[in-house]
Amino acid sequence: MKKVYLIDDDDIFVFLTKKTMLKVSENVEVEVFSDGLQAITHLKEIQDKKELLPDIIFLDLNMPVMDGWEFLAEYQEIYSSFVKKNELYIVSSSISPHEMERSKNISEVCEFIIKPLVKEKFLEILENL
């Protein structure tokens, strides 16, 4: 079973993405966080519990409370203490070259994906785990 965290405040995107993921693989468990603060707080609580940590994180950039960039800043601080490593993908509707370039300078980010997350891309990510 692969554990996926979906950090995004867009209910329609979350609904469609969860549906896509579950269609691609029955061995996926999706946990949703509507802002970065909820997600980072949860990760800090479970960072030493291998069975609870996600295999994949999909992160939106534009969210209330704590946006994706703020999440990434805190994530970078705790990532090395995780007992299980994961892959983090930015999934954003932004097509800003600046944001894409900025994400390349963060070693914990595997890739910048422009929404939507299509099933072929998700399948590719799962196969590469």
N, C-alpha and C positions, 0 to 999 in steps of 0.2 A: 504494500500500500504506500503510495507516494502522497506526502502531505504538502499541500499548496496553500500559501497565504496570498490572498487577493486584497490589496490595500487600495481602496478606491471608494469615492463617495457617490459615484454615478450609479444609481440603482438599475438602470436599464443595461448599462455595460456589465455590471456585476451579474445580473440575471442571465444575459446572453453568454457571457464568458463561462459561467459555471455550467450552463447547459452544454456548451461546446466541449468543455473539458470532460464532462461525464459521458458525452457521446464518444469521445476519442478513447477513453479508458475507464473501465469500471473500478480500476485500482487506484483511484484518486480521491483524496479527501480534501475538500476545499473549506478553508476558514476565511471569513470575510471581516475586514476591519474598515470602518468608514473614514478613518483619519490616521495620520501617522502616529499621533500620541497613543492611541489605543494599541496600535501594533508594537511600538517600541517598548511600551510599558509591559506588554505581555511577553515580548522576547526577553526582556531583562529578568522577568520572573522565572522563565524556563530555560535560560541559557546553559544550565548544567544538567538538563534532563534530555538526553539524546532522543528518547522515544517521542518527545513532544515537539522537538524543533522541526521546522519545515524543511523540505527538500528544495522547494522552489518558492521564491517570493516574486510576485508581480506588483509593482509599485507605480501608482499614478503620481504625477508631480503636483497638480493643482487640486488641493483639498483644503477644507477649513481646519481650524485648530492647529494642526502641524502639517505643513505641506511636505511633499516628497523630498525636497532638498534638505529641509530641517531633519526629517527622518534619517536621511542618508548620513548627515553629520553625526548623529548619535549612534547610528548603526555601525559606522566605522570605528567608533570608540569601543564597542562591545564585541564586535565580530570575532576578534582573536580569542576571546574567552569562550566561544561556543564549543561544546563538546562534539558537535556534528556540524560540518560545513554545509552551506546551501548555495544555491545559485539565485542571484537577484537580477531581475529584468525590469527596466523601466518600461511601462506601457502607457503612452501618453497620446493625446490628440494633437499635441504641439508638433509643428514641423519646423520649429526654430533651429536653424543651424547652430546658434549659440548654445542652446540647451543640449543638443546632440553632442557637440564638441565638449561641453562641460562634463557630460556623463562619461566620456571616454577617459577623462582624467581621474576617475574614481575606480580604483582597481577592483572593488567589490561588485561593480556593475558589469554583468556579462554582456548586455546588449540593450540598445534603445530600440524599442518596437513602437511603431506608430499604430494607434488603434484603428481597427479592431484587432484582437488577437484571433487569427484564423486557425482552424483546426490543424492545418498542415504545419503551421509554425509550432503549435503546442505539441504535436506529435514529434516533431524534430527535437524539441527541447527534452521531452520525456525519453526519447531514444538515446540522447547524448548523456543522460545522467549516469 
